Amino acid sequence: MFKNNEEDMETIKTEGDIETIIGASVRVEGDLIGQNNMKIFGQVAGKVQTKGDIFIEESANIEADVEATNVTISGTVEGSVKAIERLKVEKSGKISGDIAAKILSIATGASFSGQCNMINGDQPQSPTTTSKPKEKPTPESTTPPKQG
């Protein structure tokens, strides 16, 4: 299923210890919840969540909400994405859904359709949280007081 060559092994080493790998021929329906790093080549429908990092590879097709410390997307995600620290969308990456991250990087050629919220270090927000639009000042509030 996987090629065992030095280039693949170096990629995995630079991404830290990968505990969970979803192969290109695998489809997961339901919640995929873990504590460590995940690498997804296949399909997931449901929810993907880990306290570690998630790497969504170019062959991956995710129809799920995704949440992790760091998220790297090279494949397709239909759903919200929350990265507690860093969200990186590679040039082949496609996101259709809201995103939230402390640090955001979207490469030229990547596709993103949705709302974006930047996470403040003190107050994390969910991808579906939006700030209320500022109200326009009323004429009474912009009129200077009369002097006389």
C-alpha positions as CSV (number, residue, x, y, z in Angstrom):
1,M,0.0,0.0,0.0
2,F,2.8,2.5,0.8
3,K,6.1,2.8,-0.9
4,N,9.0,2.3,1.5
5,N,11.6,4.7,0.2
6,E,13.9,7.2,1.9
7,E,11.9,10.2,0.6
8,D,8.7,9.0,2.2
9,M,10.4,8.2,5.4
10,E,12.0,11.7,5.5
11,T,8.6,13.3,5.0
12,I,7.2,11.4,7.9
13,K,10.2,12.2,10.2
14,T,9.8,15.9,9.5
15,E,6.1,15.8,10.3
16,G,6.7,14.1,13.6
17,D,5.5,10.8,14.7
18,I,2.4,9.8,12.7
19,E,0.2,7.5,14.8
20,T,-2.8,7.2,12.5
21,I,-2.6,6.8,8.7
22,I,-5.8,6.5,6.6
23,G,-4.7,5.0,3.3
24,A,-5.9,6.2,-0.1
25,S,-8.2,3.2,-0.6
26,V,-9.9,3.6,2.8
27,R,-13.2,5.4,3.5
28,V,-14.1,6.2,7.1
29,E,-17.7,7.1,7.9
30,G,-18.1,8.5,11.4
31,D,-15.9,10.2,13.9
32,L,-12.2,9.9,13.8
33,I,-10.8,11.1,17.2
34,G,-7.3,10.7,18.4
35,Q,-4.6,12.2,20.6
36,N,-1.6,12.2,18.3
37,N,-0.7,13.0,14.7
38,M,-2.8,11.8,11.7
39,K,-2.1,11.5,8.0
40,I,-5.0,11.1,5.7
41,F,-4.8,9.9,2.1
42,G,-8.3,8.5,1.8
43,Q,-11.8,9.6,2.5
44,V,-13.5,10.6,5.7
45,A,-17.1,11.5,6.3
46,G,-18.0,12.7,9.8
47,K,-15.6,14.4,12.2
48,V,-11.8,14.4,12.4
49,Q,-10.3,15.6,15.7
50,T,-6.9,15.2,17.5
51,K,-4.8,17.1,20.0
52,G,-1.9,16.4,17.6
53,D,-1.4,17.5,14.0
54,I,-3.4,16.5,10.9
55,F,-1.9,16.1,7.4
56,I,-4.6,15.9,4.7
57,E,-2.8,14.7,1.6
58,E,-3.5,15.5,-2.0
59,S,-5.5,12.3,-2.6
60,A,-7.7,12.9,0.4
61,N,-11.4,13.9,0.3
62,I,-12.7,15.0,3.6
63,E,-16.4,15.7,4.2
64,A,-16.1,16.5,7.9
65,D,-15.3,19.1,10.5
66,V,-11.6,19.0,11.2
67,E,-9.9,20.2,14.5
68,A,-6.2,19.8,15.5
69,T,-3.3,21.7,16.9
70,N,-1.8,22.2,13.4
71,V,-3.5,21.3,10.1
72,T,-1.9,21.0,6.7
73,I,-4.2,20.6,3.7
74,S,-3.1,19.4,0.3
75,G,-6.4,17.6,-0.5
76,T,-10.1,18.6,-0.4
77,V,-12.0,19.5,2.8
78,E,-15.8,20.2,2.8
79,G,-16.5,21.3,6.4
80,S,-15.1,23.6,9.0
81,V,-11.4,23.6,9.9
82,K,-10.1,24.7,13.3
83,A,-6.3,24.8,13.9
84,I,-5.4,25.8,17.5
85,E,-2.1,27.0,16.2
86,R,-1.4,26.8,12.4
87,L,-3.4,26.1,9.4
88,K,-1.5,25.7,6.2
89,V,-3.2,25.2,2.8
90,E,-0.9,23.9,0.1
91,K,-1.4,24.9,-3.6
92,S,-3.4,21.7,-4.3
93,G,-5.5,22.3,-1.2
94,K,-9.2,23.1,-1.3
95,I,-11.5,24.1,1.6
96,S,-15.2,24.7,1.3
97,G,-16.2,25.7,4.8
98,D,-15.3,28.1,7.6
99,I,-11.8,28.2,9.1
100,A,-10.3,29.4,12.3
101,A,-6.6,29.5,13.2
102,K,-4.0,31.4,15.2
103,I,-1.6,31.4,12.2
104,L,-2.9,31.0,8.6
105,S,-1.0,30.3,5.4
106,I,-2.7,29.8,2.0
107,A,-0.5,29.1,-1.0
108,T,-1.0,30.6,-4.4
109,G,-3.3,28.2,-6.3
110,A,-5.1,26.9,-3.2
111,S,-8.9,27.3,-3.1
112,F,-10.9,28.6,-0.1
113,S,-14.6,29.3,0.1
114,G,-16.0,30.3,3.5
115,Q,-15.5,32.6,6.5
116,C,-12.2,33.0,8.3
117,N,-11.7,33.8,12.0
118,M,-8.3,34.4,13.5
119,I,-7.9,32.8,16.9
120,N,-6.6,35.2,19.6
121,G,-4.2,33.4,22.0
122,D,-6.4,34.3,24.9
123,Q,-9.8,33.6,23.4
124,P,-10.1,30.7,20.9
125,Q,-13.1,30.9,18.6
126,S,-14.9,28.2,16.8
127,P,-14.9,28.4,12.9
128,T,-18.7,29.1,13.0
129,T,-18.3,32.1,15.4
130,T,-18.6,35.4,13.6
131,S,-18.3,38.8,15.0
132,K,-21.3,41.1,14.8
133,P,-21.1,43.9,12.3
134,K,-20.4,47.3,13.8
135,E,-23.5,49.5,14.0
136,K,-23.5,52.6,11.9
137,P,-23.5,55.8,14.0
138,T,-26.9,57.5,14.3
139,P,-27.2,61.2,13.4
140,E,-27.7,62.0,17.1
141,S,-24.4,60.3,18.1
142,T,-22.4,62.2,15.4
143,T,-23.8,65.7,16.0
144,P,-21.5,67.8,18.2
145,P,-23.2,69.3,21.3
146,K,-24.5,72.8,20.9
147,Q,-22.4,75.5,22.6
148,G,-24.1,78.5,23.7
